[in-house]
C-alpha cells in the first residue's frame, strides 16, 4: 500500500462513515482518494450509460401553445383547398409572436414566429396586414417574420442556415416555425445546388414515397430540436377525406401533432363572418386531445390603397369598343382573417354557449348558434352521430380491426401467390406446347425453368455457366446450344442477353367459364 502523505482532504468534498471517519475525498482536480490517500480509479461510462444520463438530464417538453404545440416537435395542419389553412397558420403564428392567447390557449412568452411561404408570394403580406388591422391596431408584430424563399429543405446547407439564423434572431429561445405548403417546397427541390458542393439529404423526393416523407419529417424534427421550436407544416388533404392527409402514411405516423381543417356545413350567425370551418385535432402525442372546434373567417382591410388600384388599372389595356365595360366585378381591398374565437360543436349540431373552453373565454368571445345548412341536403341525410364508446368498447374495436387487418393481409398474400403460380404454370405449358417438335430446345427450356423457379432470390441464370453445363451433359458444342437458345428467344420462350437467361414476364389470360 502506497500512502500519499502530502495529499490533504477537502472539507467540502469529503465522504464520512457513520462514525465520522473519512472514507473518501476529492481534490481540486476532481481526482478521488480513499482514506489512505490512494487514488481511486474513475469508471469510464459506456455509450448506453452516457445516453441514459443525458436523457435523465433532459427537461420536460415546454409548450409553445398549451395543450396543442410543444417545443422540439413537428406537426401538420391539413385540409382541402379553400378551407383557410394559410389563414389559420397566420393566426397561430401571430398570436405566438404577440404573446396573446390563441383560442383561449395560452402561449409561451417572448417567442418569435417564422412563416416560410411557398405558395402565395407577395399576397401573404396582405393577409398578415389584414390580421394586424383586425387584432393589433394595424401594427405588425416585431417578432413575426414572414418570407417567401424558394428553398430546398433536403439541402443540408439550407437546413444549417435556417437553424443558425433562427437561433441568432431568437437568442436560442426558439418559437414556432411554419412551412406553407409541403408540395410547394418539394417543387423547389433540385439535384444540383447553387454552389454545386452542398450535400443533399434525398434524391428526387415524392410525397407518396414513404422513405422520402420519413426523411422530410426527420429534417423538420432536426430543425425543431436544434432551434428549440415547434415546426408546423401546412399540407393538402387527400382525394379520400377518410384517409386524411395527402401522400404517404409516414407523414402522420412520424409527426407529433395532426390538425384537420374542413369547411363547415353549418350556417353561422355572426357579424362579418364570411364562412366557417371546423378544426379537429386528429393526433396529439404529448398533450390533451382538444374537442372539435368551429371557427369563423371574416373580411378585413388588407392595406391596398385606391392609388395602388388606380396604378394597376392603368397597366391594363382599354376596351376596343367605346362604352364596353366587361364583367361587373368590384375591386376588393379586403382579405380573409381567421377569427381565433372557437366554439365547441356538440352532438346536436349546435355550438357550446360557453365556447370551446368553458371558463376560459377570451374578451368579446360570443358563441354562435349553428343552424343546419339547406345547401347540402345530401350530406345532412347521410350524417349519423354515433354514440360515444366506452374505453372497453374502444379496445374491443381495436382488437377486431387488428384481427380483420391480419386476415386481409394473409388472404392478400395467398391470392397473390396463387396468381403467380397460375401465371407460371400457364406459361410453362404454353412453352412446352410450342417446343413439342424440338426435343433439344424442350430439354433446354425445362432445365432453365427448373433452375429459375428453384431460386427465389434471382430470376436469371448465367449464360456461360448454362452453356458449359449443357455441353458437358449432352456432348454438344456451345455454339450449337447457343443457336438453339437464340431460336427459343425468337419464339418468345425465353429472354437472353450477353450474360444472362431469364423467363419472359407475360401475364396469363384470365380464365372464365
Secondary structure, 3 states (H helix, E strand, C coil): CCCCCCCCCCCCCEEECCCCCEEEEECCCCCEEECCCCECCCCCCCHHHHHHHHHHCCCCCCEEECCCEECCEEEEEEECCCCCHHHHHHHHHHHHHHCCCECCECECCCCEEEEEECCCCCHHHHHHHHHHHHHCCCCCCCCEEEECCCCCCCEHHHHHHHHHHHHHHHCCCCEEEEEECHHHHHHCCCCCCCCCCCCECCCCCCCCCHHHHHHHHHHHHHHHHHHCCEEEEEEEECCCHHHCECCCCHHHHHCCEEEEEEECCEEECCCCEEEEEEEEEEEECCCCCCCCEEEEEEEEECCCCHHHHHHHHHCCCCCCCCCCCCCCCCCCCEEEEEEEEEEEECCCCCECCCCCCCCCCCCCCCCCCEEECCCCHHHHHCCCCCCCCCHHHHHHHHHHHHHHHHHHHHHHHHHHHHHHHHHHHHHHHHHHHHCCCCHHHHHHHHHHHHHHHCCCCCCEEEHHHHHHHHHHHHCCCHHHHHHHHHHHHHCCCEEECCCEEEECCCCCCCCCC
